[in-house]
Amino acid sequence: KDSLSINDVDFMPSFADNLFFVPLGKKADSKLAVKKIQNKIPDKNSIRKISEMSEKVLELKTLSAFENWIIEHEKLVSDYIQEERVKSSLFSDYWGEVKSLGAWHGDLVLVTSDRSKEETLKYFTTKGYSNLIPFKELIL
């Protein structure tokens, strides 16, 4: 039988100043999201891959490597739950990457940006999202 292992980690990467949270204001129904996939058992290879990725993210040294990690992680989850990536559906012209947090297309996303906070905020404001929270202000 497989065992579950949960460990506390410190995640304050060198590129933390390039990470922001954007509230989407679309509180997703987590119960509905869980119900949709609760009978869909992931294969062992998918579980292994997600577990490896969860450990790998702590070792990433550059923003570019983190963005590649987001792309790969979002693809795995998107394929599993059969939903389009939030970047594809809401921010397809965005220069950075977008990571869904919580229920897919829910209340909050993590975004990367190699541009200024002001330029990044301007982009999201044009999309109707005027709150850009720096990673360091939300993560303890």
Secondary structure, 3 states (H helix, E strand, C coil): CCCCCCCCCCCCCCCHHHEEEEECCCCCCHHHHHHHHCCCCCCHHHHHHHHHHHHHHHHCCCHHHHHHHHHHHHHHHHHHHCCCCHHHHHCCCCCCCEEEECCCCCCEEEEECCCCHHHHHHHHHHCCCCCCEEHHHHCC
